[in-house]
Every structure is written in structure tokens, then in C-alpha cells.
Amino acid sequence: MTVFDEVRLPKGDEGWVLCFQWGRYDYGDGEFQRGYRFIWRRPDGSLQPARGQARIPTIADIETLIGMARDAGWGDHDGDAEGHGASA
């Protein structure tokens, strides 16, 4: 995935951060789609992919991250309308 935008919500005292991202999913055959994802960052800042899923502790966390994305000006994209097809 190519990440265009990201907001971060620190969780707990151990340094884990829940992220909400907007970007382009690039598939190996030259096809792509735009969309959102939630993903965790480890205390060292690296991403923690979890078999395509991110455990989200509360609905409030989801609402906070989406609100942060909207406040930053990128939280209302429509990945289906904004682009998919073959990479240029």
C-alpha cells in the first residue's frame, strides 16, 4: 500500500499507536484501488500487519481517528469514485 495520509492515536503506556490511513492498494498485476485502513504501529514505529485485520479497542477510537482525518481534510474520500484500475 502507498500511504497518502495518516493520523495516529497513541494507546497505553507501552508505545503502541493505532493509525488510520488513506492510500492506494497496489496489486501485483498493475491494478490498484484507493481506500482506508486501520493499522497498528509498534513502539519502534514500524507497522504491525495482522493478517489483514487490526483489532480496534473501542468505537470511540474509530470515531476519534475518523474525526482527526476529517479535521485534516482527507477523511471524506470515496475510494470507489476516486480511482481504481491500471497503474500508470
C-alpha positions in Angstrom: 0.0 0.0 0.0 1.1 3.5 -0.8 0.0 5.7 2.1 -1.1 9.2 1.2 -2.3 10.4 4.6 -2.2 9.1 8.2 -3.5 10.1 11.7 -2.2 8.4 14.9 -3.8 7.7 18.2 -1.3 6.6 21.0 -2.7 3.8 23.1 -1.4 2.8 26.5 2.0 3.4 28.1 4.0 0.8 26.0 4.2 3.0 22.9 1.7 1.3 20.6 -0.2 3.6 18.2 -3.4 2.9 16.3 -3.3 4.5 12.9 -6.0 5.4 10.3 -4.6 5.7 6.7 -5.8 6.7 3.3 -3.9 5.4 0.3 -3.6 3.3 -2.8 -3.6 -0.5 -2.7 -1.2 -1.7 -5.4 -1.8 -5.2 -6.7 0.9 -7.2 -8.3 -0.7 -7.2 -11.7 -0.6 -3.4 -12.2 -4.1 -2.9 -10.8 -4.9 -0.6 -7.9 -7.7 0.7 -5.7 -7.8 3.6 -3.3 -9.2 3.2 0.2 -8.8 3.4 4.0 -7.3 1.1 6.6 -6.7 0.8 10.3 -3.2 -0.5 11.3 -1.0 -0.6 14.4 2.5 0.9 14.8 4.8 -0.8 17.2 6.7 1.1 19.8 9.7 1.3 17.4 7.4 3.0 14.7 7.2 0.0 12.3 3.9 -1.3 11.1 2.2 -4.3 12.6 0.2 -6.0 9.8 -2.1 -8.6 11.3 -3.4 -10.9 8.6 -5.4 -8.1 7.1 -7.0 -7.1 10.3 -6.4 -4.6 13.1 -8.0 -5.1 16.5 -9.6 -1.8 17.5 -10.3 -1.5 21.2 -13.3 0.8 21.1 -15.8 2.5 18.8 -14.6 5.8 20.4 -11.1 5.1 18.9 -12.6 4.7 15.5 -14.6 7.9 15.8 -11.6 9.8 17.1 -9.4 8.7 14.2 -12.0 9.5 11.6 -12.6 12.9 13.2 -8.9 13.6 13.1 -8.8 12.6 9.4 -11.8 14.9 8.6 -10.2 17.7 10.5 -7.0 17.2 8.5 -9.1 17.5 5.3 -8.8 13.9 3.9 -11.5 12.0 5.9 -14.3 12.0 3.3 -12.7 10.4 0.3 -14.6 7.8 -1.7 -12.1 5.2 -2.9 -14.6 3.7 -5.4 -15.2 7.0 -7.0 -11.6 8.4 -6.8 -9.7 5.7 -8.6 -9.1 2.2 -9.5 -7.8 0.5 -12.5 -4.3 0.1 -14.0 -1.3 1.9 -12.6 0.2 4.4 -14.9 
